[in-house]
């Protein structure tokens, strides 16, 4: 690769870290850029290299959010482990599944998310007046980690976004806290996929480590902006990213 190629990939990794820290969906920036800059790269290798950068960025976001946002660690840490296991299994099974079957389903879900967030402006902006019980919180976090973590290993786009919407809708959590919780689960799912893809030789380590540094920088900036600007800012970015994901997936499927 030339200097221009490195510049493009590192810029994409920085932007993806910012987006991922705020609302998720950074993979939709890095993966297409990898395929453009490295047209001969195998899809699994692109995914593995992306996971190295994404795991680094989500780890940095978790540390940034944890300093300011109260976390239910007793529920989140076991859930992150669940996400790691199922995401690794998803990455192992990805070659057995026609991923194109998932794309129309994901697009429909994302459109539904956009409509729901638009029609319910209070969702994620204010905390629920009646906080969920401890049991409900554990169930929601655990099931979300299992289902969405498996999806992350199989396909991936919008994993953080789906987690944020799940926590905001079912637990009444405002968007900043939901984003912080989502990063913990997403960190686990990224690690599970990375372990499998790295063990099977599908990571470009030198490139991935350089992109990881850029992703961490973007992630720290994004998480600090989310903390500083609040739930309203996260809501706007969420809607923009969801629309962008629908357009990107539609182009991939039908373009």
C-alpha positions as CSV (number, residue, x, y, z in Angstrom):
1,X,0.0,0.0,0.0
2,X,1.1,3.6,-0.7
3,X,0.9,6.5,1.7
4,X,-2.4,7.6,0.3
5,X,-3.9,4.1,1.0
6,X,-2.7,4.2,4.6
7,X,-4.1,7.7,5.0
8,X,-7.5,6.7,3.7
9,X,-7.7,3.6,5.9
10,X,-6.6,5.4,9.1
11,X,-9.0,8.2,8.4
12,X,-11.8,5.7,8.0
13,X,-10.8,3.9,11.2
14,X,-10.9,7.2,13.1
15,X,-14.3,8.1,11.8
16,X,-15.6,4.6,12.5
17,X,-14.3,4.9,16.1
18,X,-16.2,8.1,16.6
19,X,-19.5,6.7,15.2
20,X,-19.1,3.5,17.0
21,X,-18.6,5.2,20.4
22,X,-21.7,7.3,19.9
23,X,-24.3,5.0,18.3
24,X,-22.5,2.0,16.8
25,X,-22.2,1.2,13.1
26,X,-18.6,1.9,12.6
27,X,-18.1,-1.3,10.6
28,X,-20.1,0.2,7.8
29,X,-17.2,2.7,7.4
30,X,-14.2,0.5,7.8
31,X,-15.3,-2.6,5.8
32,X,-16.2,-0.9,2.5
33,X,-13.0,1.2,2.7
34,X,-10.9,-2.0,3.2
35,X,-12.5,-3.5,0.1
36,X,-11.9,-0.4,-2.0
37,X,-8.2,0.0,-0.9
38,X,-7.5,-3.7,-0.9
39,X,-9.8,-5.1,-3.6
40,X,-8.3,-8.6,-3.4
41,X,-8.7,-9.0,0.3
42,X,-10.8,-12.0,1.5
43,X,-14.0,-11.0,3.2
44,X,-13.1,-12.9,6.4
45,X,-9.7,-11.2,6.5
46,X,-11.4,-7.8,6.1
47,X,-13.8,-8.7,8.9
48,X,-11.0,-9.9,11.1
49,X,-8.9,-6.8,10.6
50,X,-11.9,-4.6,11.3
51,X,-12.6,-6.6,14.5
52,X,-9.1,-5.8,15.7
53,X,-9.6,-2.1,15.3
54,X,-13.2,-2.3,16.6
55,X,-12.3,-4.2,19.8
56,X,-9.6,-1.6,20.5
57,X,-12.0,1.3,20.0
58,X,-14.8,-0.2,22.0
59,X,-12.4,-1.0,24.9
60,X,-11.3,2.7,24.9
61,X,-15.0,3.8,24.9
62,X,-15.8,1.5,27.8
63,X,-13.1,3.0,29.9
64,X,-14.1,6.6,29.0
65,X,-17.8,6.0,29.7
66,X,-17.1,4.1,32.9
67,X,-15.6,7.1,34.5
68,X,-18.8,9.1,34.1
69,X,-21.7,6.7,33.7
70,X,-23.1,4.3,36.4
71,X,-22.8,0.7,35.1
72,X,-24.5,-2.5,36.2
73,X,-21.2,-4.5,36.0
74,X,-22.6,-7.6,37.7
75,X,-25.1,-8.0,34.8
76,X,-22.9,-6.5,32.0
77,X,-19.7,-8.5,32.5
78,X,-21.3,-11.9,32.3
79,X,-23.4,-10.7,29.3
80,X,-20.2,-9.5,27.6
81,X,-18.8,-13.1,28.1
82,X,-22.0,-14.5,26.5
83,X,-21.6,-12.1,23.6
84,X,-18.0,-13.2,23.1
85,X,-18.9,-16.9,23.0
86,X,-21.8,-16.5,20.6
87,X,-20.0,-14.0,18.4
88,X,-17.1,-16.5,18.0
89,X,-19.6,-19.2,17.2
90,X,-21.3,-16.9,14.6
91,X,-17.9,-16.1,13.0
92,X,-17.2,-19.8,12.8
93,X,-20.6,-20.5,11.2
94,X,-20.6,-17.5,8.8
95,X,-19.4,-19.6,5.8
96,X,-22.3,-22.0,6.2
97,X,-25.0,-19.2,6.0
98,X,-26.1,-17.1,3.1
99,X,-25.5,-13.7,4.5
100,X,-27.5,-12.0,1.8
101,X,-30.6,-13.5,3.3
102,X,-30.0,-11.4,6.4
103,X,-29.6,-8.0,4.7
104,X,-33.2,-7.4,3.7
105,X,-34.3,-8.4,7.2
106,X,-31.7,-6.0,8.8
107,X,-32.9,-3.2,6.5
108,X,-36.5,-3.7,7.5
109,X,-35.5,-3.7,11.2
110,X,-33.4,-0.5,10.7
111,X,-36.3,1.3,9.0
112,X,-38.5,0.3,11.9
113,X,-35.9,1.6,14.3
114,X,-35.8,5.0,12.5
115,X,-39.6,5.3,12.5
116,X,-39.9,4.3,16.1
117,X,-37.2,6.7,17.3
118,X,-38.8,9.5,15.2
119,X,-42.3,8.9,16.5
120,X,-41.3,8.5,20.1
121,X,-39.0,11.5,20.8
122,X,-39.0,10.7,24.5
123,X,-37.3,7.3,24.0
124,X,-33.7,7.5,25.1
125,X,-33.9,11.2,26.0
126,X,-35.3,10.8,29.5
127,X,-35.0,8.0,32.0
128,X,-38.0,5.8,32.7
129,X,-40.2,7.1,35.5
130,X,-40.5,3.5,36.8
131,X,-37.0,1.8,36.6
132,X,-37.0,-1.8,35.6
133,X,-36.6,-4.5,38.3
134,X,-33.2,-6.1,38.8
135,X,-34.5,-9.4,37.3
136,X,-35.8,-7.7,34.2
137,X,-32.5,-5.8,33.7
138,X,-30.5,-9.0,33.9
139,X,-32.8,-10.8,31.5
140,X,-32.8,-8.0,28.9
141,X,-29.1,-7.5,29.0
142,X,-28.4,-11.3,28.9
143,X,-30.8,-12.0,26.0
144,X,-29.6,-9.0,24.1
145,X,-26.0,-10.1,24.5
146,X,-26.9,-13.6,23.2
147,X,-29.0,-12.6,20.2
148,X,-27.3,-9.4,19.1
149,X,-23.8,-10.9,19.9
150,X,-24.6,-13.8,17.5
151,X,-25.7,-11.4,14.9
152,X,-22.4,-9.5,15.3
153,X,-20.4,-12.6,14.6
154,X,-22.6,-13.5,11.6
155,X,-23.1,-10.1,9.9
156,X,-22.3,-7.2,12.2
157,X,-23.5,-3.9,10.8
158,X,-25.3,-1.9,13.5
159,X,-24.7,-4.2,16.5
160,X,-24.1,-1.2,18.8
161,X,-27.2,0.6,17.4
162,X,-29.4,-2.5,18.1
163,X,-28.1,-2.7,21.6
164,X,-28.7,0.9,22.3
165,X,-32.3,0.8,21.0
166,X,-32.9,-2.4,23.0
167,X,-31.7,-0.9,26.3
168,X,-33.5,2.4,25.7
169,X,-36.8,0.7,24.8
170,X,-37.0,-2.2,27.2
171,X,-35.2,-0.7,30.1
172,X,-36.1,2.9,29.7
173,X,-32.4,3.9,29.7
174,X,-31.4,7.2,28.3
175,X,-29.2,7.1,25.2
176,X,-25.9,8.0,26.8
177,X,-26.2,5.3,29.4
178,X,-27.5,2.9,26.8
179,X,-24.5,3.6,24.6
180,X,-22.1,3.0,27.6
181,X,-23.8,-0.3,28.3
182,X,-23.8,-1.3,24.6
183,X,-20.0,-0.7,24.4
184,X,-19.4,-3.3,27.1
185,X,-21.5,-6.0,25.3
186,X,-20.0,-4.9,21.9
187,X,-16.5,-5.2,23.4
188,X,-17.2,-8.8,24.2
189,X,-18.7,-9.7,20.8
190,X,-15.8,-8.0,19.0
191,X,-13.3,-10.0,21.1
192,X,-15.1,-13.3,20.4
193,X,-15.0,-12.7,16.7
194,X,-11.4,-11.5,16.8
195,X,-10.2,-14.6,18.7
196,X,-11.7,-16.9,16.1
197,X,-10.7,-14.9,13.0
198,X,-7.2,-14.3,14.4
199,X,-6.7,-18.0,15.2
200,X,-7.7,-19.0,11.7
201,X,-5.3,-16.5,10.0
202,X,-7.9,-13.9,9.0
203,X,-6.3,-10.7,10.5
204,X,-3.8,-8.4,8.9
205,X,-2.0,-7.6,12.1
206,X,0.2,-4.7,11.1
207,X,-2.6,-2.9,9.3
208,X,-5.1,-3.8,12.0
209,X,-2.9,-2.5,14.8
210,X,-2.4,0.8,13.0
211,X,-6.1,1.1,12.5
212,X,-6.7,0.2,16.1
213,X,-4.7,3.3,17.2
214,X,-6.8,5.5,14.9
215,X,-10.0,3.8,16.1
216,X,-9.1,4.4,19.7
217,X,-8.6,8.1,19.0
218,X,-11.9,8.5,17.3
219,X,-13.7,6.4,20.0
220,X,-12.4,8.6,22.8
221,X,-13.5,11.8,21.1
222,X,-16.9,10.3,20.3
223,X,-17.6,9.0,23.8
224,X,-16.5,12.3,25.3
225,X,-18.8,14.2,22.9
226,X,-21.7,11.9,23.8
227,X,-21.1,12.5,27.5
228,X,-20.8,16.3,27.0
229,X,-23.7,16.8,24.6
230,X,-26.2,14.4,26.1
231,X,-29.0,12.2,24.9
232,X,-30.4,14.6,22.3
233,X,-27.1,14.6,20.4
234,X,-26.9,10.8,20.5
235,X,-30.5,10.6,19.2
236,X,-29.7,12.8,16.2
237,X,-26.5,10.8,15.4
238,X,-28.5,7.6,15.8
239,X,-31.1,8.6,13.2
240,X,-28.4,9.8,10.8
241,X,-26.4,6.5,11.1
242,X,-29.5,4.3,10.8
243,X,-30.5,6.0,7.6
244,X,-26.9,5.7,6.3
245,X,-26.9,2.0,7.2
246,X,-30.2,1.4,5.3
247,X,-28.8,3.2,2.2
248,X,-25.5,1.3,2.4
249,X,-27.1,-2.1,2.9
250,X,-29.6,-1.4,0.1
251,X,-26.8,-0.5,-2.3
252,X,-24.9,-3.7,-1.3
253,X,-28.0,-5.8,-1.8
254,X,-29.6,-4.2,-4.9
255,X,-27.0,-1.9,-6.4
